Amino acid sequence: MTMNTPPGWYPDPGYAGNGPAMERWWDGSAWTEYTRDASGATDPAFGPPPMPPYLPGRQGGHGRGRGPRIAAVAAAAGVVVAAIVGGIVLLGDGGDGGGGGNAQTGPAAPSDSTPPDGGDPAPDLPAPDSPSDGPTGAPTAPPSYDPDTAPDPGNGISLPVLSGWQAGRSSSGGAGVTTSRYPCPGDPSTECVRGGAFSRTAQGYKATSAKGIAKEDIAQNAEESYGTDGDSDRKAYGGITSHKELKESAVEVAGGKGYLVRWKVVTKKGDDGIVQSLAFPSPTMPNTMVVVRFGFDQSDKAPPLSDMDKIVKGIEALAGDGRSI
């Protein structure tokens, strides 16, 4: 009889030794495009997202996760748009993209079927030697998913892809959804998006409860989405002049007890913004808290605020087959 190595996270056979060691998801028969840090965390610093949806960010409470700003970088087979809010990656012009990166220059999450180096598909890499090579805590199924959802297998959830929205993935491996993009009013060399949301593991916070994490994250979300870029000092919207809390409440998310905080931010240039930080326990990963950052322009060209509520209500647990429960 034959024995197949079970699905799981294993050392990335394509890792070249530059930067932190990575792990790649083995679906039981082939390597996939999903990768993460060898520590099992989706990224060392917080970033989210990403938001209006696309800001390459780092994991943790103090990383990057700019809102509607996104950096466009040329790739070998097309233009990859790296979401500033969560590091979400979109492929432009129908090309198979290679890597974008963090909101500015870091490597981006691979595209749907192309490995980070833009070479041949990952299945050409050798299979892992044994299940013991992989760390514990990995998802229990291959990351196949419903096209109407954006999966985050690392946190065991999916985000709904509403009409007019596009699914993506953050550079930290989380899920992201975004709408149309345009030149940022304060920095036309960078692209912003009208609306977006992205997920990531909640790491680097002093708080441990959903309420505490959401309240702690909202100011970071606002600044990284509509304020000053901590890495380059760029101000996509000229900076934030003031903010006002619009909503703060407990909310049910994927069957668990979550908490959200929503602010309106006034910018110096262009449209003002609505940002929201949502925190909740992962429905499938014990002792794991998840943060979803939202960022919407306050404009008739942006998605309605009702979409923010629809995304919250549409977050679901990821089943064993990688589909939403």
C-alpha beads as a LAMMPS data file, in Angstrom:
LAMMPS data file: protein, C-alpha beads

325 atoms
324 bonds

1 atom types
1 bond types

-500.0 500.0 xlo xhi
-500.0 500.0 ylo yhi
-500.0 500.0 zlo zhi

Masses

1 110.0

Atoms # bond

1 1 1 0.000 0.000 0.000
2 1 1 1.038 3.646 -0.410
3 1 1 1.285 6.223 2.333
4 1 1 0.634 9.891 1.678
5 1 1 1.909 12.660 3.910
6 1 1 -1.176 14.260 5.516
7 1 1 -2.094 17.913 4.909
8 1 1 -0.287 20.403 7.097
9 1 1 2.351 23.118 7.439
10 1 1 5.891 21.956 6.619
11 1 1 9.277 23.653 6.068
12 1 1 9.140 25.405 2.701
13 1 1 11.307 23.372 0.295
14 1 1 11.749 26.477 -1.829
15 1 1 13.147 28.588 1.033
16 1 1 16.435 30.152 -0.106
17 1 1 17.748 31.163 3.300
18 1 1 17.040 34.893 3.007
19 1 1 14.853 36.360 5.728
20 1 1 12.860 34.399 8.316
21 1 1 12.319 30.694 7.731
22 1 1 8.986 29.940 6.099
23 1 1 6.524 27.061 6.071
24 1 1 4.325 26.058 3.131
25 1 1 0.925 24.311 3.184
26 1 1 0.956 20.718 1.849
27 1 1 -2.584 19.703 0.785
28 1 1 -1.915 15.987 0.985
29 1 1 -0.760 15.593 -2.599
30 1 1 0.893 18.856 -3.676
31 1 1 2.408 22.055 -2.344
32 1 1 0.095 25.095 -2.408
33 1 1 0.757 28.841 -2.587
34 1 1 -0.002 29.336 1.127
35 1 1 3.007 30.219 3.315
36 1 1 3.609 31.547 6.808
37 1 1 6.491 32.217 9.211
38 1 1 7.985 29.041 10.680
39 1 1 6.906 30.201 14.134
40 1 1 3.303 29.560 13.086
41 1 1 2.377 33.229 13.401
42 1 1 1.210 34.955 10.275
43 1 1 3.718 37.763 10.630
44 1 1 6.000 39.292 13.276
45 1 1 4.387 42.684 13.296
46 1 1 0.915 43.927 12.826
47 1 1 0.183 45.558 9.691
48 1 1 -3.864 44.814 8.026
49 1 1 -4.596 45.430 6.891
50 1 1 -4.727 46.083 5.924
51 1 1 -7.445 49.325 5.804
52 1 1 -9.457 50.162 3.491
53 1 1 -8.472 46.959 2.276
54 1 1 -5.018 46.802 0.942
55 1 1 -2.280 47.989 3.109
56 1 1 0.594 45.659 3.455
57 1 1 0.999 45.243 7.108
58 1 1 2.763 43.374 9.760
59 1 1 1.399 41.211 12.488
60 1 1 1.129 42.489 15.963
61 1 1 -0.321 45.431 17.771
62 1 1 2.036 48.002 16.390
63 1 1 2.665 46.935 12.798
64 1 1 1.528 48.426 9.569
65 1 1 -1.999 48.018 8.261
66 1 1 -2.709 51.102 6.320
67 1 1 -6.229 51.630 5.207
68 1 1 -7.144 52.512 1.697
69 1 1 -3.598 53.153 0.552
70 1 1 -2.065 50.590 -1.745
71 1 1 1.255 50.469 -3.493
72 1 1 1.369 49.307 -7.071
73 1 1 4.512 47.498 -8.171
74 1 1 5.422 46.061 -11.529
75 1 1 5.788 42.294 -11.663
76 1 1 7.194 40.077 -14.386
77 1 1 3.789 38.965 -15.633
78 1 1 1.566 41.863 -14.652
79 1 1 0.951 44.614 -12.154
80 1 1 0.530 43.472 -8.594
81 1 1 -1.334 45.798 -6.292
82 1 1 -0.267 45.295 -2.700
83 1 1 -3.005 46.405 -0.379
84 1 1 -1.734 48.842 2.159
85 1 1 -4.360 47.904 4.616
86 1 1 -3.590 44.289 5.087
87 1 1 -0.982 43.566 2.576
88 1 1 -3.626 42.212 0.272
89 1 1 -2.433 41.292 -3.181
90 1 1 -4.461 41.817 -6.348
91 1 1 -3.479 40.838 -9.846
92 1 1 -3.946 43.478 -12.523
93 1 1 -4.385 43.022 -16.254
94 1 1 -5.242 39.354 -15.840
95 1 1 -1.593 38.401 -15.271
96 1 1 -0.235 35.723 -12.961
97 1 1 1.525 37.972 -10.529
98 1 1 4.761 37.459 -8.785
99 1 1 5.468 39.064 -5.565
100 1 1 4.474 42.559 -4.314
101 1 1 5.253 43.135 -0.775
102 1 1 4.558 45.051 2.180
103 1 1 2.958 48.342 1.495
104 1 1 6.255 49.584 0.283
105 1 1 8.934 47.065 -0.637
106 1 1 8.629 43.776 1.229
107 1 1 7.669 40.496 -0.414
108 1 1 3.949 40.031 -0.962
109 1 1 1.857 36.946 -0.520
110 1 1 1.934 34.730 -3.593
111 1 1 -0.915 34.877 -6.067
112 1 1 -3.594 32.227 -6.379
113 1 1 -1.419 29.754 -8.275
114 1 1 2.058 31.229 -8.659
115 1 1 4.909 30.718 -6.168
116 1 1 6.610 33.786 -4.642
117 1 1 9.486 33.709 -7.135
118 1 1 7.109 33.746 -10.097
119 1 1 8.461 30.385 -11.312
120 1 1 6.772 27.053 -11.849
121 1 1 3.858 26.019 -9.609
122 1 1 4.800 24.783 -6.157
123 1 1 3.692 21.146 -6.799
124 1 1 7.037 20.591 -8.586
125 1 1 8.747 20.838 -5.200
126 1 1 9.454 17.585 -3.317
127 1 1 6.886 16.357 -0.820
128 1 1 7.645 16.614 2.911
129 1 1 9.310 13.547 4.385
130 1 1 6.853 12.902 7.172
131 1 1 4.073 14.474 9.230
132 1 1 6.520 15.015 12.074
133 1 1 8.287 17.643 9.961
134 1 1 5.316 19.962 10.348
135 1 1 4.453 22.080 13.389
136 1 1 1.302 21.607 15.379
137 1 1 -1.712 23.870 15.147
138 1 1 -2.000 23.774 11.370
139 1 1 -5.361 23.730 9.605
140 1 1 -6.763 20.251 9.167
141 1 1 -7.656 20.535 5.509
142 1 1 -6.424 21.834 2.179
143 1 1 -7.187 25.479 1.480
144 1 1 -9.717 24.984 -1.303
145 1 1 -12.520 27.494 -0.858
146 1 1 -15.804 28.897 -2.027
147 1 1 -15.254 31.629 -4.674
148 1 1 -17.739 33.808 -2.797
149 1 1 -15.456 33.911 0.237
150 1 1 -11.903 35.003 1.008
151 1 1 -10.321 32.303 3.217
152 1 1 -7.950 32.836 6.117
153 1 1 -6.867 29.252 6.930
154 1 1 -4.352 30.451 9.507
155 1 1 -7.172 31.837 11.674
156 1 1 -9.860 29.362 10.619
157 1 1 -12.242 31.948 9.139
158 1 1 -13.456 33.352 5.825
159 1 1 -14.642 36.822 4.817
160 1 1 -17.594 37.206 2.444
161 1 1 -16.941 38.640 -1.018
162 1 1 -19.830 41.039 -1.583
163 1 1 -21.065 42.152 -4.987
164 1 1 -18.609 44.665 -6.419
165 1 1 -15.813 43.502 -4.135
166 1 1 -12.706 41.464 -4.901
167 1 1 -11.047 38.795 -2.776
168 1 1 -7.362 38.891 -2.011
169 1 1 -4.839 37.751 0.560
170 1 1 -2.723 39.801 2.924
171 1 1 1.048 39.493 3.008
172 1 1 0.633 37.956 6.459
173 1 1 -1.487 35.156 5.011
174 1 1 -4.824 36.541 6.171
175 1 1 -7.900 37.214 4.075
176 1 1 -8.757 40.497 2.414
177 1 1 -11.579 42.017 0.380
178 1 1 -11.409 45.374 -1.415
179 1 1 -13.120 47.630 -3.934
180 1 1 -11.870 50.110 -6.556
181 1 1 -8.535 51.893 -6.337
182 1 1 -7.384 55.399 -7.314
183 1 1 -4.360 57.730 -6.882
184 1 1 -4.070 58.828 -3.265
185 1 1 -4.959 62.555 -2.886
186 1 1 -1.917 63.325 -0.750
187 1 1 0.525 61.142 -2.679
188 1 1 -0.543 60.352 -6.265
189 1 1 2.428 57.997 -6.679
190 1 1 0.639 55.604 -4.319
191 1 1 -2.769 54.057 -4.936
192 1 1 -5.613 54.063 -2.437
193 1 1 -8.755 51.954 -2.367
194 1 1 -12.313 53.098 -1.709
195 1 1 -13.016 50.341 0.781
196 1 1 -11.482 47.234 2.239
197 1 1 -11.288 44.747 5.087
198 1 1 -8.571 42.328 6.090
199 1 1 -7.971 39.727 8.777
200 1 1 -4.986 38.726 10.878
201 1 1 -4.028 37.060 14.109
202 1 1 -4.220 39.460 17.076
203 1 1 -0.664 39.636 18.385
204 1 1 1.298 42.350 20.151
205 1 1 -1.578 43.832 22.150
206 1 1 -1.610 44.536 25.864
207 1 1 -5.296 43.606 25.991
208 1 1 -6.470 40.003 25.775
209 1 1 -10.257 40.412 25.483
210 1 1 -12.135 41.167 22.267
211 1 1 -13.257 44.522 23.671
212 1 1 -9.797 45.473 24.848
213 1 1 -8.100 44.510 21.586
214 1 1 -10.636 46.381 19.429
215 1 1 -10.312 49.537 21.557
216 1 1 -6.521 49.298 21.481
217 1 1 -6.360 48.719 17.729
218 1 1 -8.686 51.439 16.452
219 1 1 -6.217 54.337 16.798
220 1 1 -3.507 52.321 15.034
221 1 1 -5.974 51.368 12.320
222 1 1 -6.952 55.011 11.785
223 1 1 -3.386 56.277 11.608
224 1 1 -2.134 53.514 9.354
225 1 1 -5.162 53.778 7.065
226 1 1 -5.533 57.557 6.709
227 1 1 -2.640 59.113 8.605
228 1 1 1.130 58.912 8.278
229 1 1 3.017 55.912 6.945
230 1 1 5.404 54.997 9.734
231 1 1 7.982 53.612 7.304
232 1 1 8.172 56.354 4.684
233 1 1 6.430 59.285 6.423
234 1 1 4.136 59.544 3.410
235 1 1 0.699 60.952 4.020
236 1 1 -1.712 59.510 1.474
237 1 1 -4.474 61.816 2.734
238 1 1 -2.312 64.625 4.059
239 1 1 -2.693 63.344 7.610
240 1 1 -5.571 63.174 10.111
241 1 1 -6.812 66.345 11.783
242 1 1 -9.458 64.852 14.076
243 1 1 -11.610 61.812 14.745
244 1 1 -15.011 61.012 16.195
245 1 1 -16.261 57.715 17.569
246 1 1 -19.354 56.558 15.686
247 1 1 -19.991 53.172 17.221
248 1 1 -18.743 50.799 19.894
249 1 1 -20.542 47.573 20.684
250 1 1 -20.431 43.859 21.329
251 1 1 -21.279 41.760 18.285
252 1 1 -21.614 38.089 17.429
253 1 1 -19.005 36.918 14.935
254 1 1 -18.901 33.372 13.555
255 1 1 -20.808 32.129 16.585
256 1 1 -18.509 33.834 19.096
257 1 1 -18.554 37.023 21.142
258 1 1 -16.713 39.833 19.399
259 1 1 -16.399 43.573 19.798
260 1 1 -16.099 46.454 17.338
261 1 1 -15.122 50.110 17.469
262 1 1 -15.845 52.482 14.562
263 1 1 -14.406 55.961 14.019
264 1 1 -14.816 58.740 11.489
265 1 1 -11.497 60.417 10.678
266 1 1 -11.121 63.860 9.115
267 1 1 -8.234 64.149 6.667
268 1 1 -6.344 67.137 5.267
269 1 1 -6.681 66.021 1.649
270 1 1 -9.306 64.093 -0.246
271 1 1 -12.166 62.184 1.310
272 1 1 -12.527 61.621 5.026
273 1 1 -12.648 58.015 6.149
274 1 1 -14.548 55.525 8.283
275 1 1 -12.373 52.961 10.048
276 1 1 -13.447 50.010 12.147
277 1 1 -11.545 47.484 14.239
278 1 1 -13.253 44.173 14.989
279 1 1 -11.827 41.578 17.391
280 1 1 -13.183 38.113 18.164
281 1 1 -12.030 34.604 19.087
282 1 1 -11.238 32.255 16.224
283 1 1 -14.112 29.757 15.870
284 1 1 -11.696 26.936 15.010
285 1 1 -8.324 27.819 16.569
286 1 1 -8.281 27.505 20.391
287 1 1 -6.835 30.465 22.295
288 1 1 -6.501 32.534 19.125
289 1 1 -7.939 36.028 18.778
290 1 1 -8.537 37.541 15.349
291 1 1 -8.627 41.182 14.252
292 1 1 -10.371 42.411 11.108
293 1 1 -9.617 45.992 10.097
294 1 1 -11.966 47.997 7.895
295 1 1 -11.408 51.253 6.039
296 1 1 -14.004 53.008 3.851
297 1 1 -13.717 56.411 2.196
298 1 1 -16.600 58.721 3.057
299 1 1 -17.599 59.273 -0.548
300 1 1 -20.399 58.427 -2.953
301 1 1 -17.763 56.450 -4.879
302 1 1 -17.058 54.239 -1.876
303 1 1 -19.101 51.234 -0.737
304 1 1 -21.975 52.010 1.661
305 1 1 -21.416 51.576 5.389
306 1 1 -23.995 48.798 5.283
307 1 1 -21.309 46.710 3.534
308 1 1 -19.203 46.985 6.669
309 1 1 -22.021 45.406 8.666
310 1 1 -22.612 42.757 5.996
311 1 1 -18.973 41.699 6.099
312 1 1 -19.082 41.366 9.890
313 1 1 -22.226 39.243 9.685
314 1 1 -20.772 37.189 6.838
315 1 1 -17.595 36.103 8.621
316 1 1 -17.739 32.325 9.018
317 1 1 -15.719 29.455 10.408
318 1 1 -13.652 27.544 7.883
319 1 1 -14.711 23.896 7.708
320 1 1 -12.426 20.887 7.441
321 1 1 -12.488 20.992 3.656
322 1 1 -11.436 24.638 3.564
323 1 1 -14.985 25.850 2.880
324 1 1 -17.067 28.098 5.111
325 1 1 -19.308 26.293 7.564

Bonds

1 1 1 2
2 1 2 3
3 1 3 4
4 1 4 5
5 1 5 6
6 1 6 7
7 1 7 8
8 1 8 9
9 1 9 10
10 1 10 11
11 1 11 12
12 1 12 13
13 1 13 14
14 1 14 15
15 1 15 16
16 1 16 17
17 1 17 18
18 1 18 19
19 1 19 20
20 1 20 21
21 1 21 22
22 1 22 23
23 1 23 24
24 1 24 25
25 1 25 26
26 1 26 27
27 1 27 28
28 1 28 29
29 1 29 30
30 1 30 31
31 1 31 32
32 1 32 33
33 1 33 34
34 1 34 35
35 1 35 36
36 1 36 37
37 1 37 38
38 1 38 39
39 1 39 40
40 1 40 41
41 1 41 42
42 1 42 43
43 1 43 44
44 1 44 45
45 1 45 46
46 1 46 47
47 1 47 48
48 1 48 49
49 1 49 50
50 1 50 51
51 1 51 52
52 1 52 53
53 1 53 54
54 1 54 55
55 1 55 56
56 1 56 57
57 1 57 58
58 1 58 59
59 1 59 60
60 1 60 61
61 1 61 62
62 1 62 63
63 1 63 64
64 1 64 65
65 1 65 66
66 1 66 67
67 1 67 68
68 1 68 69
69 1 69 70
70 1 70 71
71 1 71 72
72 1 72 73
73 1 73 74
74 1 74 75
75 1 75 76
76 1 76 77
77 1 77 78
78 1 78 79
79 1 79 80
80 1 80 81
81 1 81 82
82 1 82 83
83 1 83 84
84 1 84 85
85 1 85 86
86 1 86 87
87 1 87 88
88 1 88 89
89 1 89 90
90 1 90 91
91 1 91 92
92 1 92 93
93 1 93 94
94 1 94 95
95 1 95 96
96 1 96 97
97 1 97 98
98 1 98 99
99 1 99 100
100 1 100 101
101 1 101 102
102 1 102 103
103 1 103 104
104 1 104 105
105 1 105 106
106 1 106 107
107 1 107 108
108 1 108 109
109 1 109 110
110 1 110 111
111 1 111 112
112 1 112 113
113 1 113 114
114 1 114 115
115 1 115 116
116 1 116 117
117 1 117 118
118 1 118 119
119 1 119 120
120 1 120 121
121 1 121 122
122 1 122 123
123 1 123 124
124 1 124 125
125 1 125 126
126 1 126 127
127 1 127 128
128 1 128 129
129 1 129 130
130 1 130 131
131 1 131 132
132 1 132 133
133 1 133 134
134 1 134 135
135 1 135 136
136 1 136 137
137 1 137 138
138 1 138 139
139 1 139 140
140 1 140 141
141 1 141 142
142 1 142 143
143 1 143 144
144 1 144 145
145 1 145 146
146 1 146 147
147 1 147 148
148 1 148 149
149 1 149 150
150 1 150 151
151 1 151 152
152 1 152 153
153 1 153 154
154 1 154 155
155 1 155 156
156 1 156 157
157 1 157 158
158 1 158 159
159 1 159 160
160 1 160 161
161 1 161 162
162 1 162 163
163 1 163 164
164 1 164 165
165 1 165 166
166 1 166 167
167 1 167 168
168 1 168 169
169 1 169 170
170 1 170 171
171 1 171 172
172 1 172 173
173 1 173 174
174 1 174 175
175 1 175 176
176 1 176 177
177 1 177 178
178 1 178 179
179 1 179 180
180 1 180 181
181 1 181 182
182 1 182 183
183 1 183 184
184 1 184 185
185 1 185 186
186 1 186 187
187 1 187 188
188 1 188 189
189 1 189 190
190 1 190 191
191 1 191 192
192 1 192 193
193 1 193 194
194 1 194 195
195 1 195 196
196 1 196 197
197 1 197 198
198 1 198 199
199 1 199 200
200 1 200 201
201 1 201 202
202 1 202 203
203 1 203 204
204 1 204 205
205 1 205 206
206 1 206 207
207 1 207 208
208 1 208 209
209 1 209 210
210 1 210 211
211 1 211 212
212 1 212 213
213 1 213 214
214 1 214 215
215 1 215 216
216 1 216 217
217 1 217 218
218 1 218 219
219 1 219 220
220 1 220 221
221 1 221 222
222 1 222 223
223 1 223 224
224 1 224 225
225 1 225 226
226 1 226 227
227 1 227 228
228 1 228 229
229 1 229 230
230 1 230 231
231 1 231 232
232 1 232 233
233 1 233 234
234 1 234 235
235 1 235 236
236 1 236 237
237 1 237 238
238 1 238 239
239 1 239 240
240 1 240 241
241 1 241 242
242 1 242 243
243 1 243 244
244 1 244 245
245 1 245 246
246 1 246 247
247 1 247 248
248 1 248 249
249 1 249 250
250 1 250 251
251 1 251 252
252 1 252 253
253 1 253 254
254 1 254 255
255 1 255 256
256 1 256 257
257 1 257 258
258 1 258 259
259 1 259 260
260 1 260 261
261 1 261 262
262 1 262 263
263 1 263 264
264 1 264 265
265 1 265 266
266 1 266 267
267 1 267 268
268 1 268 269
269 1 269 270
270 1 270 271
271 1 271 272
272 1 272 273
273 1 273 274
274 1 274 275
275 1 275 276
276 1 276 277
277 1 277 278
278 1 278 279
279 1 279 280
280 1 280 281
281 1 281 282
282 1 282 283
283 1 283 284
284 1 284 285
285 1 285 286
286 1 286 287
287 1 287 288
288 1 288 289
289 1 289 290
290 1 290 291
291 1 291 292
292 1 292 293
293 1 293 294
294 1 294 295
295 1 295 296
296 1 296 297
297 1 297 298
298 1 298 299
299 1 299 300
300 1 300 301
301 1 301 302
302 1 302 303
303 1 303 304
304 1 304 305
305 1 305 306
306 1 306 307
307 1 307 308
308 1 308 309
309 1 309 310
310 1 310 311
311 1 311 312
312 1 312 313
313 1 313 314
314 1 314 315
315 1 315 316
316 1 316 317
317 1 317 318
318 1 318 319
319 1 319 320
320 1 320 321
321 1 321 322
322 1 322 323
323 1 323 324
324 1 324 325
